[in-house]
């Protein structure tokens, strides 16, 4: 849902089709009702049944208005068809709200109500507020125990919560898993920000806060209220809280805020609520959009964790908590207080029943015989297993020399979408981009889109894109767990390779026969595109973010969220080197002669190393995390792209800065043109910028 000239645009993607409409919902009028609605929510928890029923009227009115605005005739039909289709497959429909308008984001969508659809929709299926951030979420494979860090902070000037009761309830709910050694529950020893910092340095997977929250109307941002050394109120704004939580290693994948007003947004700022702001740090946040009673906070917390302990996805665990609140007092409105914010397409962020054993990436284990048990597709057929072992080495040939376009690329091409991935055709006239649900190929001189392919799924992001060295094929990797290969001449898809989770990276070898993929399930794979056979399966500790073949094909360079880059021998699958950074490694590159590699990281640095001993030659720095790195075709220059909005070009032998090009927002991808005269970069400002490189002036 987003702003439109005559109202708000509602765009729907569902298992049964897509549609869009314009709604003239009066967001301001509904926002004006929120104070009385908050009073009704609290009042319904304390009043008698007859009074509670009368208090529910404003909730139904607001929920009905929201439902009428979104589920208009054709879209309502899609909703009903999708719900039925989910039931036929034994699944539960998930309603994911991607709200781009701040006014709409501040509305209580959990109240969606239609009597003919069964009443409140959130009691029938999960409702998730999807926060549209670039970085998709990788699954966290946790070696037991799953570590939960709890904190109680009750400054003396604020009303007391039943903190000890909730602490006891949380411990009781988790006791079976604690007895099995699957979960460990630790508590912050004090109530101050310093106490939390010390505890976070020991790391955790879930952070659970019990206390109070507020909303700062002046700064338009939510706050959590800690205590200072004297026991007085010491509020911390959401942005700073996210920075504080980020010091944990591992960083929490889930934050539960059992405090009031942590889900409250300002109508002028999409990320104003505590929960939404924390999405920059953690992939899932459960918060409260209205003041919550102690009893409701305790009951929701206990039921929510019991559902997680039963291995339910986090969205279903929230729905289970709602139902527990509704069942406890069926005329209470507190079941609509919890809000789930999420930026992951997969709500199952932990696997408690079958944790993966520790597998350090020293020597790859040959898992070819296991492939028969994995669901994957290739040209709609399944290969027989076991597959033959990889050849003695991937016999690769240098790519044929191709002519460049000879023209001057357009300085800026407005794609209309965040650009997540980018590749330039070997002949230099075409450029391919990946964004949400779209693969597009552009003419770099005219700036026109030559062809486009739309992928299914409401959140599918095209994370990776690459042309084959001869330019005949285009490969993509996306968050629908698929790598795809298209023939450029016919514009048809010729291969579809399924993976266990998001495909974050793709790269062709120099001969174009083999494709490497990097995946959010912490693996990198090498595929033979002629046969559909997977030749190598390289396990990492955490998600793989980038892959690159060496020019001769004997090595594969990978980047991982475990703060390391790895070098693998493609003949044996043996790890040759581990190259450390201080944060996620997001990009890797080989120099054209294979004598150097470059790695870039969220730690704001790019490192250049020689490939004989893997000794670091130099490093360069940005003011923000680095998303992309590349060598020029002649190997004399290195380019880096950063979330600080800059593309920098450096000498590849010394690290001396040569050029800086500024974008309006984060730069996610870059590539040199094959003739070495221009560099293309793109990212969240939706514009592909091509800049001339020094020493190439005509």
PLY file of the C-alpha trace (Angstrom):
ply
format ascii 1.0
element vertex 698
property float x
property float y
property float z
element edge 697
property int vertex1
property int vertex2
end_header
0.00 0.00 0.00
1.42 3.35 -1.01
0.48 6.94 -1.79
-1.39 7.58 -5.06
-2.71 10.77 -6.74
-6.30 10.23 -5.61
-5.90 8.16 -2.48
-3.77 5.11 -1.77
-2.71 2.35 -4.14
-3.40 -1.21 -2.99
-1.41 -3.86 -4.85
-2.00 -7.54 -4.08
0.07 -10.59 -4.95
-1.45 -13.93 -3.94
-1.34 -17.65 -4.76
-4.41 -17.09 -6.93
-3.28 -14.04 -8.87
-2.50 -10.35 -8.68
-4.60 -7.20 -8.70
-4.45 -3.54 -7.77
-6.92 -0.81 -6.87
-7.14 2.72 -5.49
-8.74 3.31 -2.10
-9.85 6.66 -0.72
-9.57 5.64 2.93
-9.50 8.63 5.29
-6.35 7.78 7.21
-6.37 11.03 9.18
-9.90 10.41 10.47
-8.95 6.90 11.61
-5.78 8.18 13.27
-7.89 10.66 15.23
-9.79 7.71 16.68
-6.70 6.04 18.15
-6.81 7.71 21.62
-10.37 6.53 22.23
-9.48 3.13 20.79
-6.56 2.80 23.24
-8.91 3.60 26.11
-11.35 0.97 24.84
-8.61 -1.68 24.68
-7.56 -1.13 28.29
-11.12 -0.72 29.45
-12.20 -3.99 27.88
-9.65 -5.86 29.98
-11.04 -4.56 33.26
-14.76 -4.04 32.69
-17.67 -6.44 32.97
-18.89 -8.39 29.96
-21.70 -5.99 29.05
-19.45 -2.95 29.24
-16.67 -4.79 27.38
-19.06 -5.60 24.55
-19.97 -1.92 24.16
-16.30 -1.00 24.16
-15.71 -3.34 21.24
-17.89 -1.25 18.91
-15.16 1.31 18.03
-12.71 -1.52 17.34
-15.12 -3.15 14.90
-15.81 0.17 13.23
-12.10 0.86 12.67
-11.43 -2.74 11.63
-14.37 -2.69 9.24
-13.19 0.54 7.62
-9.71 -0.91 7.14
-11.10 -4.11 5.68
-13.41 -2.27 3.27
-10.50 -0.13 2.11
-8.21 -3.06 1.35
-10.45 -5.98 0.46
-12.42 -4.42 -2.35
-14.45 -6.69 -4.65
-11.76 -8.25 -6.90
-9.13 -8.27 -4.17
-11.60 -9.80 -1.73
-12.19 -12.60 -4.22
-8.44 -13.23 -4.40
-8.30 -13.31 -0.61
-11.10 -15.89 -0.39
-9.60 -18.03 -3.15
-6.16 -17.91 -1.54
-7.53 -18.81 1.87
-9.37 -21.78 0.39
-6.32 -22.89 -1.57
-4.19 -22.77 1.59
-6.76 -24.87 3.43
-6.83 -27.43 0.63
-3.08 -27.87 1.05
-3.35 -28.13 4.82
-1.73 -24.75 5.37
-2.71 -21.45 6.88
-2.82 -18.27 4.83
-0.39 -15.51 5.80
-1.38 -11.88 5.26
1.74 -9.81 4.77
1.29 -6.03 4.76
3.84 -3.96 2.86
2.82 -0.45 3.87
4.87 2.34 2.28
2.72 5.26 3.44
3.56 6.51 6.97
-0.09 7.47 7.59
-1.25 3.95 6.80
1.60 2.36 8.76
0.37 4.11 11.92
-3.07 2.43 11.67
-3.99 -0.69 13.71
-4.18 -3.23 10.88
-4.45 -6.08 13.38
-8.09 -5.00 13.81
-9.09 -5.93 10.23
-12.72 -7.04 10.62
-15.37 -8.49 8.32
-18.27 -10.37 9.84
-18.85 -12.39 6.68
-15.19 -13.47 6.65
-15.40 -14.75 10.22
-14.77 -11.59 12.22
-11.25 -10.43 13.05
-8.88 -11.74 10.39
-5.84 -11.85 12.68
-7.50 -14.62 14.72
-7.81 -16.79 11.60
-4.35 -16.31 10.15
-1.16 -14.37 10.91
-0.91 -10.71 9.96
2.68 -9.53 9.46
3.88 -5.99 8.98
6.64 -6.41 6.44
9.40 -3.82 6.68
10.85 -3.25 3.21
14.57 -3.26 3.77
17.06 -4.35 1.17
18.79 -7.15 3.05
16.80 -10.37 3.15
17.20 -12.60 6.15
19.16 -15.81 6.16
18.09 -18.71 8.36
20.04 -19.09 11.58
21.12 -22.67 12.18
21.63 -22.80 15.90
23.76 -25.34 17.70
21.89 -25.88 20.98
21.21 -24.24 23.24
19.09 -21.43 21.78
20.06 -18.49 23.95
17.33 -16.16 25.23
18.33 -13.03 27.11
15.65 -11.55 29.34
15.64 -8.15 31.01
13.38 -6.45 33.53
13.66 -2.67 33.92
11.22 -0.86 36.20
12.27 2.72 37.03
10.83 3.84 40.35
8.72 6.64 38.89
6.73 4.30 36.63
3.93 1.98 37.60
5.02 -1.54 38.50
4.54 -4.42 36.11
4.13 -7.95 37.41
7.68 -8.60 36.29
8.43 -11.52 38.60
5.29 -13.32 37.46
6.21 -12.85 33.81
9.77 -13.94 34.49
8.47 -17.09 36.17
5.99 -17.72 33.33
8.71 -17.39 30.73
10.91 -19.83 32.64
8.03 -22.30 32.97
7.16 -22.16 29.28
10.75 -22.87 28.30
11.50 -25.49 30.98
10.99 -28.56 28.73
13.48 -27.21 26.19
15.82 -26.09 28.94
15.76 -29.60 30.41
16.67 -31.01 27.00
19.55 -28.59 26.67
17.92 -26.97 23.62
17.35 -23.57 25.26
19.19 -21.46 27.79
17.47 -18.53 29.50
19.69 -15.84 31.01
18.64 -12.62 32.71
20.36 -9.24 32.69
21.57 -8.69 36.23
20.46 -5.05 36.49
18.09 -2.48 34.98
20.44 -0.03 33.31
21.68 0.33 29.75
25.18 -0.55 30.93
23.87 -3.79 32.45
22.28 -4.69 29.11
25.44 -3.87 27.18
27.50 -6.21 29.36
24.99 -9.01 28.90
24.75 -8.49 25.12
28.51 -8.85 24.75
27.98 -12.51 25.62
25.54 -12.82 22.70
21.99 -14.18 22.40
19.50 -15.38 19.82
16.39 -13.75 21.34
16.14 -10.61 23.47
13.02 -10.33 25.67
12.38 -7.01 27.40
9.91 -6.57 30.26
9.22 -3.00 31.25
7.85 0.20 29.82
7.88 1.90 26.44
6.98 5.40 25.34
6.61 7.40 22.14
8.52 10.65 21.69
6.22 12.88 19.62
8.93 15.52 19.23
11.49 13.15 17.72
8.78 10.94 16.20
10.36 7.79 17.54
9.58 5.06 20.05
11.60 4.58 23.22
12.35 1.91 25.80
12.61 3.18 29.39
15.57 1.86 31.35
16.58 2.81 34.89
19.66 4.85 35.70
22.00 4.19 38.62
19.62 6.02 40.97
16.58 4.09 39.75
15.16 7.03 37.78
13.78 6.89 34.23
16.46 6.70 31.54
14.75 6.41 28.11
16.58 5.18 25.03
15.27 5.91 21.54
14.69 3.04 19.12
17.57 3.90 16.77
20.06 3.87 19.65
18.52 0.68 21.02
19.14 -1.00 17.67
22.79 0.02 17.79
23.05 -1.31 21.33
21.55 -4.67 20.38
23.88 -4.95 17.38
26.91 -5.43 19.66
25.70 -8.95 20.47
27.44 -11.80 18.67
25.42 -13.59 17.55
22.98 -10.73 16.95
19.44 -11.61 18.09
17.08 -12.83 15.37
14.01 -12.01 17.46
13.23 -9.21 19.91
10.14 -9.37 22.12
9.13 -6.06 23.71
6.59 -6.69 26.45
6.12 -3.00 27.01
3.38 -0.62 25.93
3.56 1.68 22.89
6.55 -0.07 21.33
4.51 -0.70 18.17
3.18 2.86 17.90
4.14 4.80 14.76
4.13 8.46 13.87
2.02 9.27 10.83
4.92 11.08 9.15
7.68 8.53 9.60
7.47 4.96 8.36
10.15 3.77 10.79
9.07 5.74 13.84
7.93 2.87 16.07
10.45 1.06 18.24
9.68 -2.24 16.54
9.98 -0.97 12.96
13.25 0.84 13.72
14.71 -2.34 15.23
14.13 -4.10 11.90
17.38 -2.50 10.74
19.10 -4.74 13.32
16.95 -7.85 13.77
14.65 -9.64 11.31
11.61 -10.10 13.58
10.20 -7.93 16.38
7.10 -8.51 18.48
5.86 -5.32 20.15
2.74 -3.70 21.62
0.80 -0.97 19.77
-1.47 -0.09 22.73
-0.90 0.04 26.49
-1.02 -3.54 27.81
-2.10 -4.88 31.20
0.25 -6.99 33.29
-2.01 -10.03 33.00
-2.15 -9.81 29.20
1.61 -9.34 28.92
2.21 -12.44 31.06
-0.33 -14.61 29.24
0.82 -13.56 25.76
4.47 -14.13 26.65
3.86 -17.59 28.05
1.72 -18.77 25.12
3.99 -17.20 22.50
7.06 -19.08 23.76
5.13 -22.32 24.16
4.25 -22.07 20.46
7.87 -21.36 19.54
8.91 -24.33 21.67
6.51 -26.44 19.57
8.53 -25.27 16.54
5.80 -22.95 15.24
6.90 -20.06 12.99
7.06 -16.71 14.75
3.97 -15.36 12.96
1.92 -18.38 14.01
3.28 -18.06 17.55
1.95 -14.48 17.66
-1.44 -15.65 16.41
-1.47 -18.35 19.09
-0.77 -15.71 21.72
-3.67 -13.62 20.40
-6.04 -16.55 20.63
-4.95 -17.23 24.22
-5.77 -13.62 25.13
-9.12 -13.82 23.34
-10.00 -17.12 25.00
-9.10 -15.83 28.45
-11.62 -12.97 28.14
-13.49 -13.14 24.87
-14.77 -9.56 25.03
-11.32 -8.13 25.70
-9.58 -6.21 22.91
-6.04 -6.81 24.19
-5.56 -9.63 21.70
-5.09 -6.90 19.06
-2.29 -5.20 20.97
0.65 -7.40 19.84
2.20 -6.46 16.50
4.67 -8.51 14.47
7.19 -6.65 12.30
9.29 -8.79 10.00
11.66 -8.38 7.07
12.15 -12.09 6.44
10.02 -13.92 3.88
10.31 -17.04 6.03
8.77 -16.81 9.50
10.54 -19.94 10.74
13.67 -18.23 11.99
14.81 -21.10 14.25
14.68 -24.88 13.99
14.47 -26.35 17.46
13.63 -29.94 16.57
16.53 -30.79 14.29
19.49 -28.50 15.01
22.35 -28.81 12.59
25.58 -30.16 14.10
28.63 -27.96 13.99
30.42 -28.37 10.66
33.52 -26.17 10.40
34.40 -25.47 6.77
37.78 -27.22 6.72
37.19 -30.00 4.19
33.94 -30.31 2.26
32.12 -33.58 2.82
31.04 -35.33 -0.34
27.25 -35.21 -0.13
26.40 -36.30 -3.65
24.74 -39.46 -2.36
22.39 -37.31 -0.27
21.08 -35.44 -3.29
18.40 -38.03 -3.97
16.69 -36.94 -0.78
16.65 -33.27 -1.73
13.80 -31.72 -3.69
15.28 -29.88 -6.63
14.33 -29.33 -10.21
16.25 -28.92 -13.41
14.38 -28.45 -16.68
11.43 -30.17 -14.99
13.37 -33.42 -14.57
15.19 -35.00 -11.65
18.63 -36.51 -12.30
19.41 -40.02 -11.13
21.75 -40.46 -8.18
24.44 -40.94 -7.15
26.07 -38.56 -9.58
29.59 -39.04 -10.87
32.29 -37.19 -8.96
33.51 -33.88 -10.35
36.09 -34.06 -13.11
39.77 -33.83 -12.12
39.37 -30.13 -12.61
36.78 -27.97 -14.23
38.24 -27.78 -17.74
37.70 -24.17 -18.53
38.55 -22.03 -21.48
39.10 -18.34 -21.63
36.02 -16.49 -22.84
36.07 -15.35 -26.44
37.01 -11.79 -27.07
34.00 -9.63 -27.82
33.61 -6.18 -29.24
32.26 -3.45 -27.03
29.45 -1.16 -27.95
31.77 1.71 -28.77
29.14 4.19 -27.63
28.77 6.25 -24.51
26.39 4.81 -21.92
23.63 7.02 -20.59
24.78 8.76 -17.39
21.63 7.81 -15.50
18.89 5.23 -16.08
15.90 5.45 -13.74
14.76 1.87 -13.14
11.85 2.77 -10.86
12.89 0.08 -8.34
15.62 -0.59 -5.81
18.47 -2.25 -7.69
19.80 -5.22 -5.74
22.05 -6.79 -8.38
23.64 -5.68 -11.64
25.66 -7.19 -14.52
26.96 -5.87 -17.85
26.87 -7.92 -21.04
30.32 -8.86 -22.42
29.68 -6.73 -25.51
28.90 -3.72 -23.34
25.62 -2.63 -24.95
23.24 -4.33 -22.48
22.99 -4.16 -18.73
20.89 -6.46 -16.51
19.43 -5.58 -13.11
17.68 -7.55 -10.40
15.16 -5.96 -8.05
12.02 -7.00 -6.20
10.17 -9.50 -8.41
11.92 -8.19 -11.56
14.72 -9.12 -13.90
15.30 -6.41 -16.50
17.73 -5.93 -19.37
18.51 -2.37 -20.45
20.08 -0.72 -23.47
22.84 1.32 -21.83
22.91 3.95 -24.58
19.20 4.66 -24.97
18.30 3.81 -21.38
15.32 1.77 -22.59
14.23 -1.53 -21.06
14.77 -4.27 -23.67
12.97 -7.06 -21.82
11.65 -7.86 -18.39
10.73 -10.98 -16.46
8.57 -10.81 -13.35
8.98 -13.47 -10.68
6.19 -14.69 -8.42
5.91 -14.12 -4.68
5.18 -10.94 -2.79
8.70 -10.59 -1.40
10.86 -12.26 -4.05
14.11 -10.32 -4.39
16.54 -10.94 -7.24
19.70 -10.98 -5.16
22.17 -11.93 -7.88
22.56 -11.67 -11.64
25.34 -12.62 -14.07
25.93 -12.96 -17.81
27.83 -15.94 -19.15
31.25 -14.99 -20.57
30.04 -15.33 -24.17
26.89 -13.35 -23.38
24.52 -16.11 -24.53
23.00 -16.75 -21.12
21.82 -14.80 -18.08
21.68 -16.33 -14.59
19.79 -15.03 -11.56
19.46 -15.99 -7.92
16.46 -14.97 -5.83
14.68 -15.26 -2.50
12.20 -17.82 -3.86
15.09 -20.30 -3.38
15.77 -20.65 -7.12
18.64 -20.01 -9.49
17.42 -19.51 -13.06
19.22 -19.44 -16.40
17.83 -17.71 -19.48
18.93 -17.94 -23.13
19.46 -14.38 -24.33
18.67 -15.13 -27.98
15.23 -16.61 -27.30
14.58 -14.93 -23.92
13.44 -18.28 -22.57
14.34 -19.93 -19.28
16.40 -23.07 -19.84
17.30 -24.06 -16.28
15.76 -23.75 -12.83
17.85 -24.98 -9.89
16.13 -25.29 -6.51
17.93 -24.65 -3.24
17.10 -24.97 0.43
16.80 -21.22 1.00
17.48 -17.83 -0.61
19.98 -17.80 -3.48
22.23 -14.82 -2.75
24.91 -15.18 -5.44
25.56 -16.65 -8.90
28.67 -16.77 -11.09
29.59 -18.49 -14.36
32.95 -20.11 -14.87
35.09 -18.83 -17.76
33.75 -21.44 -20.17
30.10 -20.86 -19.29
29.35 -24.51 -18.51
29.46 -24.35 -14.72
27.44 -22.13 -12.41
28.33 -21.39 -8.81
25.59 -20.40 -6.35
25.79 -19.01 -2.84
22.86 -19.60 -0.53
21.26 -18.45 2.69
21.24 -22.04 3.95
25.00 -21.62 4.51
26.11 -23.53 1.41
27.84 -22.81 -1.88
27.27 -25.13 -4.84
28.78 -25.71 -8.25
26.43 -27.00 -10.98
27.09 -28.52 -14.41
24.56 -26.73 -16.60
24.89 -29.31 -19.39
23.63 -32.15 -17.19
21.96 -30.45 -14.24
24.36 -32.21 -11.89
25.50 -30.54 -8.71
29.24 -31.16 -8.52
30.25 -29.44 -5.31
28.46 -28.73 -2.05
30.50 -26.46 0.24
29.15 -25.94 3.74
29.78 -22.70 5.66
28.99 -21.68 9.25
26.50 -19.02 8.09
24.81 -17.68 4.96
26.89 -17.32 1.77
26.59 -13.81 0.28
28.88 -13.91 -2.78
30.74 -16.39 -5.02
33.41 -15.94 -7.72
35.38 -18.39 -9.85
39.05 -17.72 -10.39
39.96 -17.01 -14.04
41.33 -20.56 -14.50
38.43 -22.13 -12.61
40.57 -24.04 -10.11
39.43 -21.90 -7.17
36.13 -20.60 -5.87
36.01 -17.53 -3.64
33.02 -17.23 -1.28
31.80 -14.61 1.20
29.92 -15.48 4.36
27.94 -13.84 7.14
30.32 -15.49 9.64
32.71 -12.54 8.99
35.01 -14.55 6.71
35.74 -15.07 3.04
36.86 -18.56 1.97
38.92 -19.94 -0.89
38.03 -23.44 -2.10
39.77 -25.86 -4.45
37.19 -26.82 -7.09
39.02 -30.10 -7.81
38.67 -31.47 -4.28
36.33 -29.15 -2.41
39.11 -28.48 0.10
39.30 -25.13 1.83
42.54 -23.38 0.86
42.23 -20.19 2.92
40.05 -18.32 5.39
40.19 -14.52 5.12
38.76 -12.69 8.16
36.83 -9.43 8.43
35.10 -7.90 11.46
31.54 -8.17 10.08
29.52 -9.81 7.31
31.52 -10.29 4.10
29.22 -9.21 1.26
31.36 -9.10 -1.89
34.37 -10.83 -3.45
36.33 -10.53 -6.70
39.31 -12.02 -8.53
41.60 -9.82 -10.59
41.58 -10.73 -14.32
45.04 -12.35 -14.06
44.05 -14.27 -10.92
46.95 -12.87 -8.88
44.83 -10.80 -6.52
41.51 -11.05 -4.77
39.35 -8.40 -3.15
36.81 -8.83 -0.36
34.43 -6.24 1.05
32.50 -6.23 4.29
29.88 -4.59 6.42
32.86 -3.58 8.62
33.35 -0.68 6.12
36.55 -2.05 4.59
37.68 -3.76 1.42
40.83 -5.89 1.54
43.13 -6.74 -1.37
45.32 -9.85 -1.09
47.75 -11.69 -3.33
46.85 -15.28 -4.17
50.19 -17.01 -3.53
50.15 -16.77 0.27
46.88 -14.80 0.70
48.82 -11.97 2.34
46.95 -8.68 2.59
48.43 -5.96 0.38
46.24 -3.07 1.54
42.73 -2.16 2.58
40.46 0.78 1.81
37.65 2.22 3.91
34.24 3.89 3.52
31.99 5.63 6.02
29.46 2.80 5.82
29.31 -0.91 5.15
30.52 -2.10 1.74
28.11 -3.99 -0.49
30.09 -4.56 -3.71
33.63 -4.81 -5.06
35.09 -5.35 -8.56
38.35 -5.20 -10.51
38.60 -3.34 -13.82
39.05 -5.46 -16.98
42.76 -4.63 -17.15
43.24 -5.20 -13.41
44.63 -1.72 -12.70
41.65 -0.38 -10.78
39.40 -1.53 -7.96
35.86 -0.25 -7.39
33.84 -0.40 -4.19
30.20 0.45 -3.47
28.93 1.35 -0.02
25.73 1.86 1.93
27.05 5.39 2.60
25.98 6.18 -0.99
29.44 6.35 -2.56
31.21 4.45 -5.32
34.98 4.76 -5.07
37.65 3.78 -7.58
41.15 2.96 -6.31
44.48 1.95 -7.80
44.61 -1.83 -7.53
48.31 -1.87 -6.70
48.47 0.77 -3.96
44.92 1.57 -2.87
45.27 5.21 -3.88
41.87 6.88 -4.35
41.13 7.92 -7.92
37.41 8.73 -8.25
34.43 9.12 -5.94
30.88 9.14 -7.29
28.01 9.94 -4.93
24.55 8.36 -5.08
21.53 9.52 -3.12
21.22 6.28 -1.16
22.99 2.96 -0.55
24.92 1.45 -3.46
24.23 -2.27 -3.72
25.93 -3.34 -6.95
28.53 -2.18 -9.45
30.32 -3.42 -12.57
32.97 -2.20 -14.99
32.08 -1.96 -18.65
34.12 -4.51 -20.66
36.13 -1.84 -22.51
37.24 -0.38 -19.17
36.09 3.16 -19.94
33.04 3.34 -17.65
31.80 2.02 -14.32
28.14 1.36 -13.52
26.69 1.48 -10.01
23.15 1.24 -8.65
21.21 0.74 -5.45
18.40 2.11 -3.35
18.01 5.39 -5.24
16.77 3.26 -8.19
19.12 4.94 -10.70
21.90 3.19 -12.65
24.75 5.69 -12.81
27.57 5.22 -15.34
30.71 7.31 -14.84
33.77 7.67 -17.02
36.99 6.40 -15.47
40.21 8.43 -15.24
42.62 8.13 -18.14
39.92 7.02 -20.60
38.85 10.43 -21.92
38.41 10.58 -25.67
0 1
1 2
2 3
3 4
4 5
5 6
6 7
7 8
8 9
9 10
10 11
11 12
12 13
13 14
14 15
15 16
16 17
17 18
18 19
19 20
20 21
21 22
22 23
23 24
24 25
25 26
26 27
27 28
28 29
29 30
30 31
31 32
32 33
33 34
34 35
35 36
36 37
37 38
38 39
39 40
40 41
41 42
42 43
43 44
44 45
45 46
46 47
47 48
48 49
49 50
50 51
51 52
52 53
53 54
54 55
55 56
56 57
57 58
58 59
59 60
60 61
61 62
62 63
63 64
64 65
65 66
66 67
67 68
68 69
69 70
70 71
71 72
72 73
73 74
74 75
75 76
76 77
77 78
78 79
79 80
80 81
81 82
82 83
83 84
84 85
85 86
86 87
87 88
88 89
89 90
90 91
91 92
92 93
93 94
94 95
95 96
96 97
97 98
98 99
99 100
100 101
101 102
102 103
103 104
104 105
105 106
106 107
107 108
108 109
109 110
110 111
111 112
112 113
113 114
114 115
115 116
116 117
117 118
118 119
119 120
120 121
121 122
122 123
123 124
124 125
125 126
126 127
127 128
128 129
129 130
130 131
131 132
132 133
133 134
134 135
135 136
136 137
137 138
138 139
139 140
140 141
141 142
142 143
143 144
144 145
145 146
146 147
147 148
148 149
149 150
150 151
151 152
152 153
153 154
154 155
155 156
156 157
157 158
158 159
159 160
160 161
161 162
162 163
163 164
164 165
165 166
166 167
167 168
168 169
169 170
170 171
171 172
172 173
173 174
174 175
175 176
176 177
177 178
178 179
179 180
180 181
181 182
182 183
183 184
184 185
185 186
186 187
187 188
188 189
189 190
190 191
191 192
192 193
193 194
194 195
195 196
196 197
197 198
198 199
199 200
200 201
201 202
202 203
203 204
204 205
205 206
206 207
207 208
208 209
209 210
210 211
211 212
212 213
213 214
214 215
215 216
216 217
217 218
218 219
219 220
220 221
221 222
222 223
223 224
224 225
225 226
226 227
227 228
228 229
229 230
230 231
231 232
232 233
233 234
234 235
235 236
236 237
237 238
238 239
239 240
240 241
241 242
242 243
243 244
244 245
245 246
246 247
247 248
248 249
249 250
250 251
251 252
252 253
253 254
254 255
255 256
256 257
257 258
258 259
259 260
260 261
261 262
262 263
263 264
264 265
265 266
266 267
267 268
268 269
269 270
270 271
271 272
272 273
273 274
274 275
275 276
276 277
277 278
278 279
279 280
280 281
281 282
282 283
283 284
284 285
285 286
286 287
287 288
288 289
289 290
290 291
291 292
292 293
293 294
294 295
295 296
296 297
297 298
298 299
299 300
300 301
301 302
302 303
303 304
304 305
305 306
306 307
307 308
308 309
309 310
310 311
311 312
312 313
313 314
314 315
315 316
316 317
317 318
318 319
319 320
320 321
321 322
322 323
323 324
324 325
325 326
326 327
327 328
328 329
329 330
330 331
331 332
332 333
333 334
334 335
335 336
336 337
337 338
338 339
339 340
340 341
341 342
342 343
343 344
344 345
345 346
346 347
347 348
348 349
349 350
350 351
351 352
352 353
353 354
354 355
355 356
356 357
357 358
358 359
359 360
360 361
361 362
362 363
363 364
364 365
365 366
366 367
367 368
368 369
369 370
370 371
371 372
372 373
373 374
374 375
375 376
376 377
377 378
378 379
379 380
380 381
381 382
382 383
383 384
384 385
385 386
386 387
387 388
388 389
389 390
390 391
391 392
392 393
393 394
394 395
395 396
396 397
397 398
398 399
399 400
400 401
401 402
402 403
403 404
404 405
405 406
406 407
407 408
408 409
409 410
410 411
411 412
412 413
413 414
414 415
415 416
416 417
417 418
418 419
419 420
420 421
421 422
422 423
423 424
424 425
425 426
426 427
427 428
428 429
429 430
430 431
431 432
432 433
433 434
434 435
435 436
436 437
437 438
438 439
439 440
440 441
441 442
442 443
443 444
444 445
445 446
446 447
447 448
448 449
449 450
450 451
451 452
452 453
453 454
454 455
455 456
456 457
457 458
458 459
459 460
460 461
461 462
462 463
463 464
464 465
465 466
466 467
467 468
468 469
469 470
470 471
471 472
472 473
473 474
474 475
475 476
476 477
477 478
478 479
479 480
480 481
481 482
482 483
483 484
484 485
485 486
486 487
487 488
488 489
489 490
490 491
491 492
492 493
493 494
494 495
495 496
496 497
497 498
498 499
499 500
500 501
501 502
502 503
503 504
504 505
505 506
506 507
507 508
508 509
509 510
510 511
511 512
512 513
513 514
514 515
515 516
516 517
517 518
518 519
519 520
520 521
521 522
522 523
523 524
524 525
525 526
526 527
527 528
528 529
529 530
530 531
531 532
532 533
533 534
534 535
535 536
536 537
537 538
538 539
539 540
540 541
541 542
542 543
543 544
544 545
545 546
546 547
547 548
548 549
549 550
550 551
551 552
552 553
553 554
554 555
555 556
556 557
557 558
558 559
559 560
560 561
561 562
562 563
563 564
564 565
565 566
566 567
567 568
568 569
569 570
570 571
571 572
572 573
573 574
574 575
575 576
576 577
577 578
578 579
579 580
580 581
581 582
582 583
583 584
584 585
585 586
586 587
587 588
588 589
589 590
590 591
591 592
592 593
593 594
594 595
595 596
596 597
597 598
598 599
599 600
600 601
601 602
602 603
603 604
604 605
605 606
606 607
607 608
608 609
609 610
610 611
611 612
612 613
613 614
614 615
615 616
616 617
617 618
618 619
619 620
620 621
621 622
622 623
623 624
624 625
625 626
626 627
627 628
628 629
629 630
630 631
631 632
632 633
633 634
634 635
635 636
636 637
637 638
638 639
639 640
640 641
641 642
642 643
643 644
644 645
645 646
646 647
647 648
648 649
649 650
650 651
651 652
652 653
653 654
654 655
655 656
656 657
657 658
658 659
659 660
660 661
661 662
662 663
663 664
664 665
665 666
666 667
667 668
668 669
669 670
670 671
671 672
672 673
673 674
674 675
675 676
676 677
677 678
678 679
679 680
680 681
681 682
682 683
683 684
684 685
685 686
686 687
687 688
688 689
689 690
690 691
691 692
692 693
693 694
694 695
695 696
696 697
